[in-house]
Each structure stands twice: as structure tokens, then as C-alpha cells.
Amino acid sequence: MASKDSIQKRAQRIRRQIRKVAGDRPRLSVHRSSKHIYVQVIDDASGRTLAAASTLDKDLKASLKTGADVAAAAAVGKLVAERAKKAGVSAVVFDRGAYIYHGRVKALAEAAREGGLDF
């Protein structure tokens, strides 16, 4: 089991690489817990959240069996893509944090791409 420090160091290392390639694109940041998944589109230049979605959203929560499976992550990915488009964002850089690009994180990313986000 990785310690909290090593997880934070991995997330910071990934964000440092993202800053190098991001340019002026906002960051699509993912947080995954054991019961839910959360995603935000963040403009780091101004420090504002442009769009957000999670398995706790009322319109989404009713249609999901659980917030902790691949289907729920895909639904959140489509929802955040829709909200980001509405906010005028079409290109983002994907920030997986300290999570491996597999399972729920991968499903969310692929659904956001299908929803029209470019990354």
C-alpha cells in the first residue's frame, strides 16, 4: 500500500508534466473514491472551475445503480463534456491525478472524448 506522501508526490509529478504540455487549455481533473467519481474542468490561469460533474448530481444519481462502476464513470464523462461545451471549452488536458489510466478513470476519459472534448 502506498503512503499518502507517495500518492501526493505522484499526483504532483503528473501535474508538473501537464503544465508543460497544457499551453492555455484548461485541465480536466479526476477524483475517484471508493463510492463515487468526481471531475472538474479547471482554468489554472484564473483559478476557476469552468464545469464539474459527479455521480452525486441529482439528475445522474437517480439513473445509476451505483456511483462506483465503469458505467457511472462513463455517464459522468458524458455529462462533464456536455457542461464544458456549454461553458465554451472544447480542448482540455487530462489530469488523472495519482490514478492509473484504467477502469473507471479510462471509461470517464473515453466518454468525455465521445462527448466532444478534445484531449
N, C-alpha and C positions, 0 to 999 in steps of 0.2 A: 504494500500500500504506500503510495506516495504521500509525503508530508505536505502540509499546507504551504510551506515555503517553496517546495519544489514545483507545486502546481502554479503558484503565483509567478514564479520565475519563468515557467514555460509560457504562460499567458503573456507576460511582458515581452518575452523574446519574440513571440509571434506578432504582437502589436508593433514592435520595433520594425520588423520586416514589412508589415503592412504600411506603415508610414512612409517607407522608402518608395513603394510602388503605387501608392494611392493617388498621388497628384492632388487634384481638387475634388475627387469623388468622396462621397460620404461612406461611412463604414456600416456594414450590416453585422451587428454583434449578436451572438447567440449565447444564451444561458440555459443550461439543461439541469434540471433537478430530477430527483427520483420519481416525482409525481407530475411535473409539468415541464413545458418548454417555453421560453420567452425569447423574443427577438426585437431588436430596435435598429432603426436606421439613424445613425448619429452623424451630424456635421461637426467634425472635430475643430474646424476653424472657428466656428462661433460657439461651440459647446452646447448645441441644441439637439434635441431629439426630434427628427422630422416625421417619423412614423414608428409605430410599435404594434405588436400583436403578441398574444399568448394563448395558451389553452384555457386561460381563465376568463377570456372575453365572453360576455353573456350570449351573444348570437352563435358563437362557436361551441361553447361548453355544452349546450343542450343537444347538439348533434353528435358529440363524441362519446364513445363508450368510456374511454379513459384518456387522461392527458399525457400518458407516458408510453405511447406506442408510435410506430412509424406512421400510421395513418393520421394521427393527431399532429405530428410534426409536419407532414405534407400539407394538411389543412392550414396550419399556421403560416407556412411558407407562401401559399397562395394568397392568404389574407394580407400579409405584410407587403407582398408585391403589388396588390391592388391599392393598398393605402399609400405606398410610396409613389406609385404612378399618379395618384390623386394629388399628392404633395409636390409633384413636378420632378421627381427623381427617377431616372431611367438607368443610370450606371452607378454601381456601388463596388466596394471591395469587401470580400467576405472575411469576417473575423470569427474564427471558430473558437477563439479563446484557448483554453488548455485542453479542449476536447478533440478526440481523434475524429477525422473525417470518415465516419462510418455510422451506420444505423440511423438514428433519429436526426443527427446533425446533417448527414448526407441527404436524407429524404427532404429535410427542410430546404436545403440549398437547391436541390433539383426542382422542387415545386416552385421556389421563388424564380428560378430561371424560366420555367414554363409559364409563370405568371407575367413575364415580360421584363424582369430585371436583368441587366447585363453585368456579368462578372465572371 
